Structure formats: C-alpha cells, structure tokens
Amino acid sequence: MSQKPCPNWVSWAIGRIDADYTRSADTHLIPVPLPALPHIAIYLKDESSHPTGSLKHRLARSLFLYALCNGWIAQGMVIVEASSGSTAVSEAYFARMLGLPFIAVVPRSTAPEKIAAIEALGGQCHKVDSAGAVYGEASRLAAELNGHYMDQFTYAERATDWRGNNNIADSIFSQMAREPHPIPAWIVTGAGTGGTSATIGRYVHYNRHATQVCVADPAASVFHRHWADRSIATTDGPTSRIEGIGRPRVEPSFIPTVIDRMEVVEDRASIAAARALSRYLGRRVGGSTGTNLVAIARIATQMADAGEKGSIVSILCDSGERYGSTYYNDEWLIAQGLADEAEEERMAAFLASGRYAS
C-alpha cells in the first residue's frame, strides 16, 4: 500500500521548490552572430545555465510539483525515474532538496559524466542494456520499493502550464520583445519526452503567434516517422547515440499536431554540428544542440534563398562538458564510427557563409 502524504510535509516540500525557483535567475537568450545572414537572426536559449546544467531542470521541477500536488509523493518515499541522464540529474537535485531517496534507471551507454553527476547529487544509478528497457524496470523498482515512478515520458506535457507561468516558451517570447524580429519565424527544439515541443506549440497557438515549430529528430527515432504516419508507434534497430532526444517508441507526451515540421538528422551530423558550434562559440555544447543546429541551418538557408527575413530561436540544451569522454573524444568517435570531419567542415561553412550545403 502506498504511503499517504502528510499535508504539512507536502506544503513544506512545495515551499522548498518555490524558494529554489525564486533564487534562480532566468536562462540567457544568446544571439549567434552570423554576418553572412544579415536579415536572419539566430538565438539559442541557454538552458545549460540551470543549477543542474540542462533544459531538464525545468521539467524536473514541474514533475515534482505535479506529483506533490496530486498527492503521489510522501515524506521519505523513494523516487524512481527512467532517463537517459539529464532528467535524472535534475530529479536527483530536487529529491535531495526534499530528503527523498532517488534511483535513476538509465541505459548502460549513458555518458559517465552524467552518471557521476547523478551520484554526486545523492542519486543511485540502475543500469539496463537498452533504452527500451528503462520503462518497465523503473515501474518494477518503484512498485518493489513502495516508491513513486515519476514517469517523465507520460507526464512531461501535462506537468507544465503551457499557457504561461514562465515556461520556456513564455520566457523566449519575453526575451525576444526588443529584438529586430520579436516574433520568431521558427522555434527549433528536439524531442525526448515531447514535453518541450508540446509546451512551445500550444503556447504559440494560444497566443496566436505566426511562429512555426520545428522538431529536430535523430534518424533512428520514431518521432519523425509517427509525425508522418500516425500508425507508426515504435521502431526497431539501434537507438540514437544523441542522449536526451529521439526515442524507440512514441511517448505519451509527444503531441504531433502542434508541430509544423520535422527535420531528420543523422547522429554523425549532430555530433559534428555540436563540435563546430563549440569552436564557433568558444564553449562546448551537447549533442542535442548539434541536432538543433542542423535543423536551424537548413531552415536559415531556405529562408535566405527565398529572400525572407526573420528570427529563428532554438535551445542550447546542455553543456558539452558532460560529453568529454564521448562526443569530444576523437578516439571514442572513431571507435564508434561517428567521426565525420566532412560534416564538421560543412557546419563550419554554414556558420561562415550562411549557407548549408545539401
């Protein structure tokens, strides 16, 4: 039998999370200067500056508040999550804040830096052999330990208030207010749970903006297949090597009807783009940011060729420092068959010339 939450403890827990939010500043919206595209402005929402270093900090906070307000979490309860790493890092942070044990069920291939970050925040890592095995194992562990399975893949799109309340979309549009093109022509994001694209798409519709939403999706992912054909719900074969985005099954939080365009990106191109952008910015970015950049480059090239003006906003999802042993390790890339100097040069050429060669 599950524990009954103590109202006083729940009130205290919500207050702790709200206090943490009040102490935190918003993340920066960074312009990416591209002199070759004078009429197209590109921005990256720097989610790596959250206390836990990624976009998933917002999600973890929302998931904890959602679960607390639903009466799903009691004092001392074990929190379990299925995650490729970043969500688990962020949830470990909030679990420690509330004095709750935390277990992350992660694929064995998760970057060692993410494992270390989870453990540094007091969490435990329970490794499984494949991304598809995380769901069942997390549910089993939670039941066995009389804990709560947070289930980000189901609750991401409903735990966030998409109408406003300083969600990521609200923050982007507020920060764009004084820019030359304040209403973005495009917002580009990836999809792991699907929660971010759902929040942005709904917000755009609710506020009647002309902005279009593009999801940049790894080639191995099912999301782009499902978007094109709703009858496709799973995909077989190797999963994407880009941590945090792309899934082998359509997650409940993925809402295809709020997405205007999907861009399919090979893992090699994502990693190459991340490395090229890191050199351009003078700081490392994660692989999913590289996936976003490939989609940005394709859209910006099309806009420039059509003589269109406007802005494109995307997300710098996390820091590349978490991938020092993988994406930024030349020997690892070669061993994994993911090294591609030509793709790096292709993205570097876009950043210099404003054109992404097809």
N, C-alpha and C positions, 0 to 999 in steps of 0.2 A: 504494500500500500504506500502511495506517495505521501510525503510529509505535507502537513497543512501549513501554509505560510503564516508567520506571525505579523499582524498588521503593523506593529511598531517597527519590526525589523525591515519590512518592505518599505515603509516610509523613510527609514534611515538610509536604506540602500539607494533608493531613487534620489534622495538628497545628496548622497555622495557622488553619484554620477552627474547630477546637475551642477554640483560645485566644481567638479573637474572640467565640465564644459565651460563654465563661466571663467575659469582660469585660463582657458585656451583661446588663442587668437585664431582668426580665420586663416586659411592657407592662401598663399600668394597666387596671383594670376600672372604668369610670366610671358611677356611678349618674346617671340622668337624672331629676331631681325633677319629679314630676307630682302636685301636691297634689290635683288632681281625681280621681286614681285611687289612693286610699289603700291599697287591697288588691292592687294590681298594681304590682310593682317592675320598672323597665326599666333595663337596663345596656348600655353599649357597651364592647366590648373595643377599646382604643385602639391599633390596630396602626400608626398614623402615627408613633409614638414609636420605631420601629425605626431603626437607623442610616441606612437608605435610605428611610425615610419611608412604608412601606406594609406591608400584610399579606404582600406577595410576598417580603419579606425571608426569612421562614420557608421558603417554597417554594424560593427560590434556594439557600439553604444546604443544604436537603435534596437538591436536584437535583445540586449539586456533589459532595456526599458520596456519593451513589448512583453517579454516574458514575465517581468516583475509585475507589470500592471494586469496581466492575465492571471496572476496567481500561480504561475508554474514553477517559480523558484522559491525555496525555503532556505532559512539560515542553515549553513553547513552543508548544503546539498552539493553533490558532485556535478559539475558541468562538463558535458561531453560535446565535442564538435567534430564533424567531418570537414577536412580542409586540406588544401594543397600548401598551406603555410601562413600566408599573410593574415587571413581572418583569425587563425588560431593564435598568432602573435598578439593581435589586438584583443581577442577574447581573454587570453591569459592575463593581460593587463587589467581588464575590468574585474575578472574573477579574483585576482589578488587584492584589488581595491576593496572588494566586498568580503574577503576572507573565505572564498569558496575554492575547494579543490578543482583543478581543471585538467582534463585529458583531451589531447588532440589526436584524432585518428588521421594519419597522413600517409600518402603514398611513399614507398621506400625511396623513390627517386627525388624526394623533396630536398632542396638545397641545404647543405649542412649549416649554412649561416642562419637559415630560418629555424631549423631545429634548435640551434644554440639560443636564438632569441626567445623561443617559446620556453625553453628550460630556464633561461635567465630570469624570466618573469614568474617562475614558480610552477609552470605547467609541466605535464608529462606528455611524452610522445609515444603513441601506439602505432607502429608501422604496419602497413599492409602492402601486398605486392602490386596492386594496380589501383588506378584512380576509381574504377568502377566498384571496388570492394569497400570503399570508405563508408558508404551509407549504411549498409547492413551491419557492419561491425560497430559503428558508432551507436546505432539503435540498440544492439545487443548489449554493449557495455553499459549504457545508461540504464537499461532495464535490470541488468545484473547487480548494479551498484545502487539501485533505487535513486538514480540521479535524474538529470534533465538533459535530453538531447536537444541542443539549440537549433539544429537543422536550418542552417543559413540558406540552403538551396530552396527550401519551401517558403520561408518567412521573409526573405530579403525584400521582396516587392511590397509587402503589406506592413512591415515594421516601420517603414519610412513614410512620413507625411509628405506626399508628392505635391500638395498644393502650396507648400511654403515651409515655414518653420526652419529657415536656414538650412534646408537640404542643399545638396551640391548644385542643383540647377538654380535655385534661388540665389545662392552665393555667386555663381557665374554671371548671371544677368545683372546683379547688383554691381559687381566689379567691372562689368563692361560699360556701365552707364555713361562714362565720359570718353569712351574710345571713339575713333572716327566712324566705325561701323558698330554701334552698340548692340544691335540685334544680330547675332551670328547667323550667317547663311547656313552654316553646318556646325553641329556638335558631334565629335567623333569619340566613341568610347568602345571598350571591349565588353565582353560578357563572360562572367564566371557563373554567378548565380542568375544574372539577368536583372538584378535589382537596380543597378545604376541606370541602365538603358530604360527600364520601366519608369523610374522616377523622372528622368530627363524628358522622355517622350510625353508622359502625362502632364508634366509641368508646362511644356511648350503648348500642348493642346488647350489646357485650362486657361492659360494667359493669352491665347490666340496669337502667338508669335508665328512669324513666317519661317522660323528656323526649321531645318530638316535634321533628322537624327540618323547618323551612320554608325553601324556596329562593325568594328574590325575584328574578324574572327579567324583563328587558326585553321588551316586547311583540314586538319584531322578532326575538327569539331563537328558536332551535329547541328549546331545552331543555324548556320547558314543554309544547311540542307532543309531543315524544318521551316525556315522562313520562306524558302522557295516552294516547298511541298509539305503541307501540314500533316500528311500521312506518315512522314519520316520522323521517328521519335528517338531512335538510337543509331549508333554507328559502330561497326566492328573495326578491328585492327589496332595498330599502335595509336596511343593518345598523343596529344600535342606536348612538346617539350617546353612550351611557354607557360610558366607557372602562373596560376591565378585566373586564366581565361581559357575558354574552349572546354567543352565537356563531351563525354561519350553518350550522354542521354540528355534529352530536353528537360531542363529543370523547371519545377513548377513556377518559379519566379520570372522565367523568360516570357515576355509578352511580345510576340512578333508583330502585332497590329499597330504598335506605336513606333515602329522602325521603318524609315523610308528607304534605306539602302544598306546592303551588307557588302563588305569588302573581304574577300578571302585572301589570306596571307600565309605563305609558307613559313615554317619555323626558321629556316635559314635566313629568309629576308627580314624577319622580325629581329633576330639577333644582330644581323648586320646593320640594320637601321638603328638599333639601340646603341651600338658601338660607334657608328658615325655621328649620331646626335650627341653622344657623350663627349666626343672630341670637339664638336662644334660649340657646345655649352660650357665645356671645361669642368664637367661633373658627370659622374656615371648615373645612368638611368636603367631601370629594369627592362626585361624583355617585352612585357606587355605594352610599355610605352613605345617600343620599337614597332610593334604591331600597329598601334595607333598612327605612328608617323608614316608608315607605308600608305595607309588609307588617306591621310592628310595630303601626302604628295600626289596621289592620283587625283584627288578632288581639286587641289590647287592648280594642277597642270590643266585639267579640263576647264576650270574657271578662267584661267589666263588665256587659253586658246580661244575661248568664246568671248573674250573681252569683258568678262564680268568683274565686278568689284564686290568686296565684302570681307567678312571675317570668318575664320574657322577656329573653333575652340576645341581642345582635346585635353586629355588628362595625363599628367606625369604620375603614374600610379604608385611607384615606389622607387627607392634608391637602388642603383646598380651595385652598391657596396654589398648587398645581400647575395650577389652572384659572382663574387670574386673568384670562387673556385670552379665556376661553370662558364657562364657566358663571356667572362673576361679572362678566361684561362685558355690560351691558344692550344695548348696540348690537349685539354679536355675537348675543345671544339673539334679538333682533328680526329680524336679517338671516337667521337660520337657521330662523325660525318656531317657536322653542322658548320664547319668553317667555310666561308664564302667571301673571298676578297673582292670578287667582282661585284657582289651585291653591296658591300660596304662602299665601293667606289661609286656605284650607281646612286646610292643615297647621298653621298658626299657631293656628287654632281648636282643633285636636286637642290641641296642647301646652298650651292654656289650659283646655280644658273636659273633656279625656279622652274625647271622642267624635269619631270621624272620619266625616263625613257621606258617605253612599253616593251 
